């Protein structure tokens, strides 16, 4: 873009910007003649997709800010009305809005409520920063036509996001995302978007109380409730709701990681507020060494994910998401549940083995709970990124609070038998084979590197990894008989599987690896684990070389 045109575009944006913070920021960039930074913000628009919006806070159409949020809300309102959503004095469709504790989250939520009200819809905002699953629950509980959660989940502190649900309580999928995006693009100017200062409702704690009441359905009657836990909210919004749920269930009150217990949008103790990131659990482990609990539990900042750690030998280690996914599945099977078990294609194939042995239906979906939650007859769904849906009739999305309850119940039952979660994982390995998973994840500043890696793998596909022949290579952009198209590659090997895909929410290329080693008995587990570790390490090396990353 020519400098004069760039400045003109920035000045036009500035003239409409309702936020004094981003107005000041943008005016300074214009006055300084910082064309490089202006170009980075005006080279396009933040794209609305199946993850909604997510990006760095700041001024301009390629950042998260009030102008972008108001346009997104106006586009969503227009879409809902075109779908035949009732609107008028007494029959207006209800849109429920929740938000986390990140910078600008409450402001974005209130802007959304104003836009919905101005469009002739009804809007209700949750009473304070609350976990995303409370919003997902509220949509169905209140009979809303849609819901919005303002959150960037576990992204860095500088980010925020905008997640959209429709009236079934699950996240949007195609073609709704493209149709909403088209309505957003049609918003020519913020001056055309009515935003009354009042007219929406701020909910009280009745919805939260109903959510907590619903958590009773997660646990078995009269099950043991003795497991002791350490808990970290990672500076997010999970603490109060989790403590209330644990007290209601009769579990011992968790020992809190006090440095991370309360919401803080700057996330001062972690580099990335994601339990999977190196160092994020260090304070939780330190607390566990002091108190010697049965289990360590962490939520991510919006509490839709649940991480767990156990004592392994003399110290604590994180359980992989696939391990927790299998443990919860085994627990539900033992309880005699019925319904379909489902997971994303990047998660461990062990879930299919567990479901098959129990005679339960099983489905694979594309990555994300927007797909898992839509499986017919779903009873339990999970994906390896620490997301678990254990009560789909209550919350049709991942829920880190109810997953923590169910996992703590399982730990309590095992404790009553003088066993641990690791003992149950051993049992599953002997019964179904050792399913070992790992991930090669590359964070980039230049998104072109991800596209280049995918192109290289398509043009020069590997024929083997770690000496294992690739027996089937699938380009998922073409879809399959069971999966719609997506940007990904799947390789089936002799005793292994690899899936490669760009992240939908972060600047990452993610490669998901699994090897399956037959196990005759518990005595063979150490050798099987050593073999699996060696194979996964070599697969990562070979895949990295093949992708040029």
Secondary structure in CASP SS format (residue, H / E / C, confidence):
PFRMAT SS
TARGET T0000
AUTHOR 0000-0000-0000
METHOD secondary structure of the structure
MODEL  1
X C 1.00
X C 1.00
X H 1.00
X H 1.00
X H 1.00
X H 1.00
X H 1.00
X H 1.00
X H 1.00
X H 1.00
X H 1.00
X H 1.00
X H 1.00
X H 1.00
X H 1.00
X H 1.00
X C 1.00
X C 1.00
X C 1.00
X H 1.00
X H 1.00
X H 1.00
X H 1.00
X H 1.00
X H 1.00
X H 1.00
X H 1.00
X H 1.00
X H 1.00
X H 1.00
X H 1.00
X H 1.00
X C 1.00
X C 1.00
X H 1.00
X H 1.00
X H 1.00
X H 1.00
X H 1.00
X H 1.00
X H 1.00
X H 1.00
X C 1.00
X C 1.00
X C 1.00
X C 1.00
X C 1.00
X C 1.00
X E 1.00
X C 1.00
X C 1.00
X E 1.00
X E 1.00
X E 1.00
X E 1.00
X E 1.00
X E 1.00
X C 1.00
X C 1.00
X C 1.00
X C 1.00
X C 1.00
X C 1.00
X E 1.00
X C 1.00
X H 1.00
X H 1.00
X H 1.00
X H 1.00
X H 1.00
X H 1.00
X H 1.00
X H 1.00
X H 1.00
X H 1.00
X H 1.00
X H 1.00
X H 1.00
X H 1.00
X H 1.00
X H 1.00
X H 1.00
X C 1.00
X C 1.00
X C 1.00
X C 1.00
X C 1.00
X C 1.00
X C 1.00
X C 1.00
X C 1.00
X C 1.00
X C 1.00
X E 1.00
X E 1.00
X E 1.00
X E 1.00
X E 1.00
X E 1.00
X C 1.00
X C 1.00
X C 1.00
X C 1.00
X C 1.00
X H 1.00
X H 1.00
X H 1.00
X H 1.00
X H 1.00
X H 1.00
X H 1.00
X H 1.00
X H 1.00
X H 1.00
X H 1.00
X H 1.00
X H 1.00
X H 1.00
X C 1.00
X C 1.00
X C 1.00
X E 1.00
X E 1.00
X E 1.00
X E 1.00
X C 1.00
X C 1.00
X C 1.00
X C 1.00
X C 1.00
X C 1.00
X H 1.00
X H 1.00
X H 1.00
X H 1.00
X H 1.00
X H 1.00
X H 1.00
X H 1.00
X H 1.00
X H 1.00
X H 1.00
X C 1.00
X C 1.00
X C 1.00
X E 1.00
X E 1.00
X E 1.00
X E 1.00
X E 1.00
X C 1.00
X C 1.00
X C 1.00
X C 1.00
X C 1.00
X C 1.00
X C 1.00
X C 1.00
X E 1.00
X E 1.00
X E 1.00
X E 1.00
X E 1.00
X E 1.00
X E 1.00
X E 1.00
X C 1.00
X C 1.00
X C 1.00
X C 1.00
X E 1.00
X C 1.00
X C 1.00
X C 1.00
X C 1.00
X H 1.00
X H 1.00
X H 1.00
X H 1.00
X H 1.00
X H 1.00
X H 1.00
X H 1.00
X H 1.00
X H 1.00
X C 1.00
X C 1.00
X C 1.00
X C 1.00
X H 1.00
X H 1.00
X H 1.00
X C 1.00
X C 1.00
X C 1.00
X C 1.00
X C 1.00
X C 1.00
X C 1.00
X C 1.00
X E 1.00
X E 1.00
X C 1.00
X C 1.00
X C 1.00
X H 1.00
X H 1.00
X H 1.00
X H 1.00
X H 1.00
X H 1.00
X H 1.00
X H 1.00
X H 1.00
X H 1.00
X H 1.00
X H 1.00
X H 1.00
X C 1.00
X C 1.00
X C 1.00
X C 1.00
X C 1.00
X C 1.00
X C 1.00
X C 1.00
X C 1.00
X C 1.00
X E 1.00
X E 1.00
X E 1.00
X E 1.00
X C 1.00
X C 1.00
X C 1.00
X C 1.00
X C 1.00
X C 1.00
X H 1.00
X H 1.00
X H 1.00
X H 1.00
X H 1.00
X H 1.00
X H 1.00
X H 1.00
X H 1.00
X H 1.00
X H 1.00
X C 1.00
X C 1.00
X C 1.00
X C 1.00
X C 1.00
X E 1.00
X E 1.00
X C 1.00
X H 1.00
X H 1.00
X H 1.00
X C 1.00
X C 1.00
X C 1.00
X C 1.00
X C 1.00
X C 1.00
X C 1.00
X C 1.00
X C 1.00
X C 1.00
X C 1.00
X C 1.00
X C 1.00
X C 1.00
X C 1.00
X C 1.00
X C 1.00
X C 1.00
X C 1.00
X C 1.00
X C 1.00
X H 1.00
X H 1.00
X H 1.00
X H 1.00
X H 1.00
X H 1.00
X H 1.00
X H 1.00
X H 1.00
X H 1.00
X C 1.00
X C 1.00
X C 1.00
X E 1.00
X E 1.00
X E 1.00
X E 1.00
X E 1.00
X C 1.00
X C 1.00
X C 1.00
X C 1.00
X C 1.00
X E 1.00
X E 1.00
X E 1.00
X E 1.00
X E 1.00
X E 1.00
X E 1.00
X E 1.00
X C 1.00
X C 1.00
X E 1.00
X E 1.00
X E 1.00
X E 1.00
X C 1.00
X C 1.00
X H 1.00
X H 1.00
X H 1.00
X H 1.00
X H 1.00
X H 1.00
X H 1.00
X H 1.00
X H 1.00
X H 1.00
X H 1.00
X H 1.00
X H 1.00
X H 1.00
X C 1.00
X C 1.00
X C 1.00
X C 1.00
X C 1.00
X E 1.00
X E 1.00
X E 1.00
X E 1.00
X E 1.00
X C 1.00
X C 1.00
X C 1.00
X C 1.00
X C 1.00
X H 1.00
X H 1.00
X H 1.00
X H 1.00
X H 1.00
X H 1.00
X H 1.00
X H 1.00
X H 1.00
X C 1.00
X C 1.00
X C 1.00
X E 1.00
X E 1.00
X E 1.00
X E 1.00
X C 1.00
X C 1.00
X C 1.00
X H 1.00
X H 1.00
X H 1.00
X H 1.00
X C 1.00
X C 1.00
X C 1.00
X C 1.00
X C 1.00
X E 1.00
X E 1.00
X E 1.00
X E 1.00
X E 1.00
X E 1.00
X C 1.00
X C 1.00
X C 1.00
X E 1.00
X E 1.00
X E 1.00
X C 1.00
X C 1.00
X C 1.00
X C 1.00
X C 1.00
X C 1.00
X C 1.00
X C 1.00
X C 1.00
X C 1.00
X H 1.00
X H 1.00
X H 1.00
X H 1.00
X H 1.00
X H 1.00
X H 1.00
X H 1.00
X H 1.00
X H 1.00
X H 1.00
X H 1.00
X H 1.00
X H 1.00
X H 1.00
X H 1.00
X H 1.00
X C 1.00
X C 1.00
X C 1.00
X C 1.00
X H 1.00
X H 1.00
X H 1.00
X H 1.00
X H 1.00
X H 1.00
X H 1.00
X H 1.00
X H 1.00
X H 1.00
X H 1.00
X H 1.00
X C 1.00
X E 1.00
X E 1.00
X E 1.00
X E 1.00
X E 1.00
X E 1.00
X E 1.00
X E 1.00
X E 1.00
X E 1.00
X C 1.00
X C 1.00
X C 1.00
X C 1.00
X H 1.00
X H 1.00
X H 1.00
X H 1.00
X H 1.00
X H 1.00
X H 1.00
X H 1.00
X H 1.00
X H 1.00
X H 1.00
X H 1.00
X C 1.00
X C 1.00
X C 1.00
X C 1.00
X E 1.00
X E 1.00
X C 1.00
X C 1.00
X E 1.00
X E 1.00
X E 1.00
X E 1.00
X E 1.00
X E 1.00
X E 1.00
X E 1.00
X H 1.00
X H 1.00
X H 1.00
X C 1.00
X C 1.00
X C 1.00
X C 1.00
X C 1.00
X C 1.00
X C 1.00
X C 1.00
X C 1.00
X E 1.00
X E 1.00
X E 1.00
X E 1.00
X E 1.00
X E 1.00
X C 1.00
X C 1.00
X E 1.00
X E 1.00
X E 1.00
X E 1.00
X E 1.00
X E 1.00
X E 1.00
X C 1.00
X C 1.00
X C 1.00
X C 1.00
X C 1.00
X E 1.00
X E 1.00
X E 1.00
X E 1.00
X E 1.00
X E 1.00
X E 1.00
X E 1.00
X E 1.00
X E 1.00
X C 1.00
X C 1.00
X C 1.00
X C 1.00
X H 1.00
X H 1.00
X H 1.00
X H 1.00
X H 1.00
X H 1.00
X H 1.00
X H 1.00
X H 1.00
X H 1.00
X H 1.00
X H 1.00
X H 1.00
X H 1.00
X H 1.00
X H 1.00
X H 1.00
X H 1.00
X H 1.00
X H 1.00
X H 1.00
X H 1.00
X H 1.00
X H 1.00
X H 1.00
X H 1.00
X C 1.00
X C 1.00
END
